Amino acid sequence: MLKKLFSSNEEKAEMSFFDHLEELRWHLVRSAAAIVIVSILGFVFTDWILTKVIFGPTQADFPTYRWICSASHYFGLGDKMCITPPPIVFQNTKMAGQIMLQFKLAMIIGVIGAFPYVCWELWRFIRPALKDNEAKGSRGVIFWVSLQFLMGIAFSYFLIAPFMINFLASYTVSEVIKNDFFIDDYFGLMSQIILGMGALFEMPILVYFLTKLGILTPTFMRNYRRHAIVVILVLAAIITPPDVLDQLLVFVPLYLLYEVSILISARTYAKKEKAEIEEWS
């Protein structure tokens, strides 16, 4: 069995450029098929997903509001910390607006739901090109990549989104102006925050592989910490609306992820140097 596996890896490593392209094509086809299948489920259950998930932060029984209110009562503050979102009525101004919304929602659900499988397919394509020690050091990569992505989504959905929506929905510059929101604006903002944070939470994984490849070092990350803070602040401003609280909610975890990434880079770099010394000794 092991002999067969090694011979299979050697055959893949010796494939021509066009053979690799053909192999990649089938990995991409299977990934696309997985996204389509999950998207179909999202299309079928659009009403439930919109009502319970997408519009969840606009409803008073959203878990975050209940947790904060429970904490308020626990610390003897009564209802002082309780949040009641303002009533929001969404408008659709396009003839094909609702069906396009359904397709967009289905596609995003497909990408999120099939993300672990897509990562697994890409890993299957990359794996034969790695050395045994590199592959051994990358065990569990699919789990960690998927976990980081889902953690970013959960963080943005349960923490950033409710505060952002409450701030924007209740903010007025004049009592004469009435807040009526287009559904496209709301959905676009939610998608931007959720997918953006999901991608940014992959920072430790990206740093790990860049360090393994020798492109990044912990010294570089420490020396350019101030520059990284500026970049993180800019990313926080892009992902969230111009609200200081929401920007801080994005900045703090991203900065902590940067510090964690430095530790990961340092540990990976030390192991890499040790392995090189043992190889040459």
Beta strands, then each sheet from edge to edge (+ up, - down):
strand 1: 90-91
strand 2: 181-182
sheet 1: 1+ 2+
end
